[in-house]
Amino acid sequence: MGYDNFNPYYDPRLKRARAAVLAKLGISVMEGDLRDQQRLTEAVEHHQATHFLHLAAQAGVRHSLSHPHTYLQSNIEGFLNVLEICRRFPSMPLVYASSSSVYGSNRETPFSIRDRTDHPTSFYGVTKKTNEMMAQVYHDLFGISVTGLRFFTVYGPWGRPDMAYFYFAHAISEGRPIELFNHGRMERDFTHIQDIVSGTAAAVDHSYPHAIFNLGHHRPETLLDLIALLERELGLKAQKIFSPMQLGDMLTTHADIKESITQLGFIPKVSLEEGIKDFVKWYKEDYARIGDIALF
């Protein structure tokens, strides 16, 4: 069973189209908010859940600069409700989504799970670091099994339209200019959704008492390389506007995945070239069928 509030951060029609795909696979998605603890508890009880996979959050680094209260409510209050449910059902292990944003101003690369993470550069990063600390405390106090996954720039079909790769593809397709912060000199450890699913499933299967893992491709790519691949697959040239660094952004992300390899058997397989080809195929064929969805 899935659980989603279908909030309007980006067009809910895309979210409901995802839910329709899941329904065809026999996975129903119940509509509800993590902040409604009673409804969430009833859903866990009714479906006799054996594992809790928590991937919900108010996402977006830049959006957190202007809407911090939303992040506090969804990412911290909502996560507290999740932990309280796991406290009530201590045999039910929790796997939850953290983020590479916790590394913040860290200049040592690749980012290791042993690095300090006490200087996030965005309020979004603060909420994800807070989640990790909350999970640690609930494990220590109540013995619940908690595994945090620090995702690194997830991309692919059915992704979020506010992510750079998706937004750029849409703008290029419509002949609109794209804005490149730090004059395009940004690097991201782009990780295809297939690899993220494999790593997440492995974390659920292992259900360690307490662990944190990096799930990244372990190979940073520049925004300019990303755009070149989009241009090739779309068959169009991008109109580029080069701008200074944006508040809250990280210059680079790069995952050290040694622990993920040894303890989860996590080996990322999809290159950025293959992944962008996969995304653009979906964008041209399936996304076009969803309808006139407003992008972020």
C-alpha positions as CSV (number, residue, x, y, z in Angstrom):
1,M,0.0,0.0,0.0
2,G,1.1,3.5,-0.8
3,Y,0.2,6.7,1.1
4,D,0.3,10.2,-0.5
5,N,-1.4,13.6,0.1
6,F,-1.0,14.6,-3.5
7,N,-0.1,18.2,-2.5
8,P,0.1,21.0,-5.1
9,Y,3.9,21.7,-4.8
10,Y,3.8,20.5,-8.4
11,D,0.9,19.5,-10.5
12,P,-1.0,16.7,-8.7
13,R,-2.1,15.3,-12.0
14,L,1.3,13.9,-12.5
15,K,1.2,12.4,-9.1
16,R,-2.2,10.8,-9.7
17,A,-0.9,9.5,-13.1
18,R,1.9,7.7,-11.2
19,A,-0.6,6.3,-8.7
20,A,-2.7,5.0,-11.7
21,V,0.4,3.1,-13.0
22,L,0.9,1.6,-9.5
23,A,-2.7,0.6,-9.3
24,K,-2.3,-1.5,-12.5
25,L,0.5,-3.3,-10.7
26,G,-1.8,-4.1,-7.8
27,I,-0.4,-1.3,-5.5
28,S,-3.1,1.0,-4.2
29,V,-2.3,4.5,-3.0
30,M,-4.3,5.8,-0.1
31,E,-4.8,9.6,0.1
32,G,-3.7,11.0,3.4
33,D,-1.3,13.3,5.1
34,L,1.6,12.2,7.4
35,R,0.5,14.9,9.8
36,D,-2.7,13.0,10.4
37,Q,-1.3,10.5,12.8
38,Q,-4.6,8.7,13.5
39,R,-5.3,8.1,9.8
40,L,-1.8,6.9,9.2
41,T,-1.9,4.6,12.1
42,E,-5.2,3.1,11.0
43,A,-3.7,2.5,7.5
44,V,-0.7,0.6,9.0
45,E,-3.0,-1.5,11.2
46,H,-5.6,-2.2,8.5
47,H,-3.0,-3.4,6.0
48,Q,-1.0,-5.2,8.6
49,A,2.2,-3.6,7.4
50,T,5.4,-5.5,8.1
51,H,7.8,-2.7,6.9
52,F,7.6,1.1,6.8
53,L,9.3,2.7,3.7
54,H,9.1,6.5,4.3
55,L,9.9,8.4,1.1
56,A,7.5,11.3,1.6
57,A,8.7,14.9,2.2
58,Q,8.4,18.4,1.1
59,A,11.1,18.5,-1.4
60,G,13.1,21.3,-3.1
61,V,16.1,23.2,-1.9
62,R,15.1,26.6,-3.3
63,H,11.5,26.3,-2.3
64,S,12.6,25.9,1.4
65,L,14.0,29.5,1.3
66,S,10.6,31.0,0.8
67,H,8.3,28.4,2.5
68,P,10.2,27.1,5.6
69,H,7.1,26.4,7.6
70,T,5.9,23.9,5.1
71,Y,9.2,21.9,5.5
72,L,8.9,22.1,9.3
73,Q,5.4,20.7,9.2
74,S,5.9,18.0,6.5
75,N,9.5,16.9,7.1
76,I,9.7,17.1,10.9
77,E,6.2,16.9,12.3
78,G,5.3,14.3,9.7
79,F,8.4,12.3,10.4
80,L,7.8,12.4,14.1
81,N,4.4,10.8,13.5
82,V,6.1,8.0,11.4
83,L,8.6,7.4,14.3
84,E,5.7,7.3,16.8
85,I,3.9,4.6,14.8
86,C,7.1,2.6,14.5
87,R,7.5,3.0,18.3
88,R,4.0,1.5,18.7
89,F,4.9,-1.4,16.3
90,P,8.6,-2.0,17.3
91,S,8.9,-5.1,15.1
92,M,8.2,-3.0,12.0
93,P,11.6,-1.8,10.6
94,L,11.7,1.7,9.1
95,V,13.7,2.7,6.0
96,Y,13.5,6.4,5.3
97,A,14.8,8.9,2.7
98,S,17.5,11.3,3.7
99,S,19.4,13.4,1.2
100,S,22.8,14.4,0.0
101,S,21.8,17.9,1.1
102,V,22.8,17.0,4.7
103,Y,26.5,17.4,3.5
104,G,25.9,21.1,2.9
105,S,29.2,23.1,2.9
106,N,31.3,20.0,3.1
107,R,34.3,20.4,0.8
108,E,35.8,16.9,1.1
109,T,34.8,14.7,-1.7
110,P,33.5,12.1,-2.2
111,F,31.0,12.6,0.6
112,S,31.4,9.8,3.2
113,I,28.8,8.7,5.8
114,R,31.5,9.4,8.4
115,D,31.8,13.1,7.4
116,R,30.4,15.8,9.6
117,T,26.9,16.9,8.5
118,D,26.3,19.8,10.8
119,H,26.5,22.7,8.2
120,P,23.6,22.3,5.8
121,T,23.3,25.1,3.2
122,S,19.5,25.0,3.0
123,F,16.5,24.6,5.3
124,Y,15.6,21.5,3.4
125,G,19.0,20.1,4.3
126,V,18.3,21.0,8.0
127,T,15.1,19.0,8.0
128,K,16.7,16.0,6.5
129,K,19.6,16.1,9.0
130,T,17.0,16.5,11.8
131,N,15.3,13.4,10.5
132,E,18.5,11.4,10.9
133,M,19.0,12.7,14.5
134,M,15.4,11.9,15.4
135,A,15.7,8.4,14.0
136,Q,18.9,7.8,16.0
137,V,17.2,8.9,19.2
138,Y,14.2,6.6,18.6
139,H,16.5,3.7,17.9
140,D,18.5,4.4,21.0
141,L,15.5,4.9,23.3
142,F,12.9,2.4,21.9
143,G,15.0,-0.1,19.9
144,I,13.2,0.4,16.6
145,S,15.1,-0.5,13.4
146,V,15.9,2.6,11.4
147,T,17.9,2.9,8.1
148,G,18.4,6.3,6.4
149,L,19.2,6.6,2.7
150,R,21.0,9.7,1.5
151,F,19.8,10.0,-2.1
152,F,22.0,11.8,-4.6
153,T,20.1,13.7,-7.4
154,V,17.6,11.1,-8.4
155,Y,16.4,11.4,-12.0
156,G,14.5,9.3,-14.6
157,P,11.0,8.7,-15.9
158,W,8.1,9.9,-13.7
159,G,10.4,12.2,-11.8
160,R,9.8,15.6,-10.3
161,P,9.3,18.4,-12.8
162,D,11.1,20.9,-10.6
163,M,14.4,18.9,-10.9
164,A,16.9,20.5,-13.3
165,Y,17.0,17.7,-15.9
166,F,13.2,17.7,-16.2
167,Y,12.8,21.5,-16.2
168,F,15.6,21.9,-18.7
169,A,14.1,19.2,-21.1
170,H,10.7,21.0,-21.0
171,A,12.2,24.4,-21.6
172,I,14.4,23.2,-24.4
173,S,11.4,21.5,-26.0
174,E,9.4,24.7,-25.9
175,G,12.3,26.9,-27.2
176,R,12.6,28.8,-23.8
177,P,16.0,29.7,-22.3
178,I,17.4,27.9,-19.3
179,E,19.2,29.5,-16.5
180,L,22.5,28.0,-15.3
181,F,23.6,29.0,-11.9
182,N,27.3,29.5,-11.0
183,H,27.7,29.9,-14.8
184,G,27.1,26.2,-15.3
185,R,30.0,25.2,-13.2
186,M,27.9,22.9,-10.9
187,E,28.4,19.1,-10.5
188,R,25.8,16.6,-9.4
189,D,26.1,12.9,-8.7
190,F,23.1,12.0,-10.9
191,T,21.6,8.7,-9.9
192,H,19.0,6.9,-12.1
193,I,15.7,5.8,-10.5
194,Q,16.4,2.1,-11.3
195,D,19.6,2.2,-9.2
196,I,17.8,4.0,-6.4
197,V,15.0,1.4,-6.4
198,S,17.6,-1.4,-6.2
199,G,19.4,0.2,-3.3
200,T,16.2,1.0,-1.5
201,A,14.9,-2.6,-1.9
202,A,18.2,-3.9,-0.5
203,A,17.9,-1.7,2.5
204,V,14.3,-2.9,3.2
205,D,15.5,-6.6,2.8
206,H,18.4,-6.1,5.2
207,S,16.6,-4.0,7.9
208,Y,19.7,-3.2,9.8
209,P,19.1,-2.1,13.5
210,H,20.6,1.3,12.7
211,A,22.4,2.4,9.6
212,I,22.9,5.3,7.1
213,F,23.9,4.7,3.5
214,N,24.7,6.9,0.5
215,L,22.9,6.0,-2.7
216,G,24.6,7.8,-5.5
217,H,26.2,6.9,-8.8
218,H,29.6,7.8,-7.5
219,R,30.4,9.9,-10.6
220,P,29.7,13.7,-10.6
221,E,28.7,15.2,-13.9
222,T,28.5,18.9,-14.8
223,L,25.3,20.7,-15.7
224,L,26.8,21.4,-19.1
225,D,27.3,17.7,-19.7
226,L,23.7,17.1,-18.7
227,I,22.5,19.7,-21.1
228,A,24.6,18.4,-23.9
229,L,22.9,15.0,-23.5
230,L,19.5,16.5,-23.4
231,E,20.2,18.4,-26.5
232,R,21.3,15.3,-28.3
233,E,18.3,13.2,-27.3
234,L,15.8,16.0,-27.9
235,G,17.4,17.0,-31.2
236,L,17.3,20.7,-30.1
237,K,19.8,23.3,-28.9
238,A,19.4,25.0,-25.6
239,Q,19.3,28.7,-25.1
240,K,21.6,29.2,-22.1
241,I,21.6,32.1,-19.6
242,F,24.6,32.0,-17.2
243,S,23.9,33.4,-13.7
244,P,25.7,33.6,-10.4
245,M,25.5,31.0,-7.6
246,Q,22.1,30.7,-6.0
247,L,21.5,30.8,-2.3
248,G,21.2,27.3,-0.7
249,D,22.9,25.5,-3.6
250,M,25.8,23.1,-3.3
251,L,28.7,23.4,-5.7
252,T,29.1,19.7,-6.1
253,T,27.8,16.3,-4.8
254,H,29.7,13.1,-4.9
255,A,28.7,9.9,-3.1
256,D,31.2,7.6,-1.4
257,I,29.3,4.3,-1.7
258,K,31.8,1.9,-0.1
259,E,29.4,0.9,2.7
260,S,26.5,0.7,0.3
261,I,28.4,-1.8,-1.9
262,T,29.6,-4.0,1.0
263,Q,26.5,-4.0,3.1
264,L,23.7,-3.6,0.6
265,G,25.3,-5.0,-2.5
266,F,24.5,-1.7,-4.2
267,I,26.2,-1.3,-7.6
268,P,24.9,1.6,-9.7
269,K,24.5,0.4,-13.3
270,V,22.8,3.2,-15.3
271,S,25.1,5.8,-16.8
272,L,23.9,9.4,-17.2
273,E,24.0,8.9,-21.0
274,E,21.8,5.8,-20.7
275,G,19.6,7.5,-18.1
276,I,18.9,10.6,-20.1
277,K,18.1,8.6,-23.1
278,D,15.6,6.6,-21.0
279,F,14.1,9.8,-19.5
280,V,13.7,11.6,-22.9
281,K,12.0,8.5,-24.4
282,W,9.5,8.6,-21.6
283,Y,9.1,12.4,-21.9
284,K,8.3,12.2,-25.6
285,E,6.0,9.2,-25.5
286,D,4.3,8.8,-22.1
287,Y,4.5,12.2,-20.5
288,A,2.9,13.7,-23.6
289,R,-0.2,11.4,-23.0
290,I,-0.8,12.6,-19.5
291,G,-2.2,15.9,-20.7
292,D,-1.5,19.6,-20.3
293,I,0.2,19.4,-17.0
294,A,1.6,22.6,-15.6
295,L,5.3,22.2,-14.8
296,F,6.9,23.7,-11.7
